[in-house]
C-alpha cells in the first residue's frame, strides 16, 4: 500500500513539474510579446490575483 502511494506521488510530482515548466515558458513568451505592446504590468497584475 505504501509503495503504491509513493509511486503515485512521484508520478504526480513529475506531471506537475512538466505542467509548471510548460506554463512558465508559455507565460514568458506571452510576457515578451506584451512587453512590446506595453501592456505587461496590467497582465502581470491580473495573473497575480
N, C-alpha and C positions, 0 to 999 in steps of 0.2 A: 504493500500500500504506500509506504513512504517513498520507495524508489520510483514508483509510478508518478507520485505527486512531484518529485524532484524533476523528472524529465519533462513533465507538462510545464513546470515553472520555467525550465530552460528554454523550451520551445517558445513560450510566451515572451520571454526576455528577448530572444533573437527577433521574433516577429515585431515587437515594439521598437527595437533598435533600428530595424530596416525601415519601418514606417517613419520614425523620427528623422532619420537621415534623409529620406526622400522628401519629407515635408520641409525640412530645413533647406535643402537645395532648392526646392520649388519656391520657398519664401525668399531666398536670397536672389533668385532670378527675378521674381516679381519686384523686389525691392530695387534692383538695378534698373529695371525699366521705369519704375515710378519715380526714381531719383531724377531721371531725365525729364520727366513731366513736371516735377516739383510738388508732387502730392505725397511725398514719403512720410512726413510727420503725421498727416491725417490718418493714413493707413496704419502706421505703427501704433497710434493711439487706439484705433478700432480693434486691432489684433490683441492688444494688452487687456482690453475689457472682457 
